[in-house]
Amino acid sequence: IDTFVMDNSNSKKEGVSRTYQKVDGYTPIAAYLGNEGWCLGLELRPGKQHTMKESNAFLERVLPRAQGLTERPILLREDSGFDSQAHLALLERQRQAFAEADRRLDYVVKWNPRGSATADQDTWLAVAADYWEELRPGKRQALWTQTVSIRDDTKVEYVVKRVMRLVERTADRDG
C-alpha cells in the first residue's frame, strides 16, 4: 500500500492541490497484491491529503479482497508515511483476525523516528555496540530488534517488534 503523486500542474481540475512533491496534482492511494501487481484498490485523493488520512478505512476495504484472492500468507508493506499508533494497532488487530481464521498476515512499516532520531542517538549507538558488522571498508551496520508497545484509540495495548538498522559510513562514495 502506498500513495503516489499524479502531476496535474496547470490544470483547474477539482481536488488538484499542492502535493508533498511540490507539484499541483492528486495523491492517490493504491494497494497491489503479489509480484504481478494485482490492483486491490486505487482511490483518487486531493494532492494536499496526507498519506495517513482515511488510509485505515482503505486498508479495511482492501484486506478482505486480498484474503479472497489467495490462500497464501500476506505480507503488507508500507513506508514511513503510514507510521502511526492507530494504524499499527489496526494492522495488529487485522493480523489477529487473520490468525483466528487460520490465515497469516504479516506487516512491515518503515519507522518514522520523527524528533527522536537526534534525541536518542547516544542510546542507539550504545545498543548498536553489540551488533556492529563491517559490510565493506568505510561502511558498517548494526541490526537488532526491540519490543515496542503501541496503543489504539481505545487505549488497548499491543506489543510489536521493531527492527532497527543503524548504518555508519566513514568514507564518501569515491573512497
Sequence and secondary structure as in RCSB ss.txt:
>XXXX:A:sequence
IDTFVMDNSNSKKEGVSRTYQKVDGYTPIAAYLGNEGWCLGLELRPGKQHTMKESNAFLERVLPRAQGLTERPIL
LREDSGFDSQAHLALLERQRQAFAEADRRLDYVVKWNPRGSATADQDTWLAVAADYWEELRPGKRQALWTQTVSI
RDDTKVEYVVKRVMRLVERTADRDG
>XXXX:A:secstr
 EE  EE TT   TT EE TTSSEEE  EEEEETTTTEEEEEE  BTT  TTTTHHHHHHHHHHHHHHH SS EE
EEE GGG  HHHHHHHHHHHHHHHHTT  EEEEE    TTHHHHTHHHHHHHHTTTEEEEETTEEEEEEEEEEEE
E TT  EEEEEEEEEEEEE S TT 
